[in-house]
């Protein structure tokens, strides 16, 4: 089971994540996974998908949110997984890497969500 470290905002966004790195199954690298966010925080999100992935897998995530629809390219590491009603729920922590928009996401989150 997981423990939230930051306040969460319930927000459903459908998106596709791409497997960036998976030590347990290198054949998954490059695979696209249809996902839906359940909630997110300033540094991560909880998502639901029909494909289970293991902790420590790295994902490339593009979130499109807001009334004016802004897109944020993020890298996330799966921290935990749990199967609930035939769906895989995963906790993902965003990690800062060159070429991602984590700083822009943090600024957007701070300015648009009350926690």
Residue, then its C-alpha position, 0 to 999 in steps of 0.5 A: x500500500x502507498x502513503x501520500x506525502x503531499x496533498x493530492x488533487x482529484x483530477x481525471x485526465x486521460x493520457x498515454x505514457x510511454x515506457x522509458x526504462x524497465x529493468x524487469x522487462x526491457x522488451x517493454x521499452x518504447x511501449x505506449x500504455x493508455x492511462x487515466x489519472x485518478x489524482x495528482x500532487x505537485x510531484x507525482x500522480x496516481x493513475x489507473x491502467x489495464x496493464x500492470x507495470x512494476x515499481x522502478x519502471x520509468x515512464x515518459x508522460x505528457x499531461x494536457x490540462x487546464x482550460x487553455x490546455x497546456x501540455x507538460x512533458x514529464x518523466x515519472x518513476x513507478x513507486x507502487x502498484x496495486x490491482x483494484x477491480x481488474x485495473x492496475x493502480x500505480x503511484x508515480x513520482x515525477x523526476x527532474x531530467x533534462x528535456x522535461x517540464x517539471x519546473x513548469x508543471x510545479x508552477x502550473x500546479x501551484x497557481x491552479x490547484x488548491x490543496 
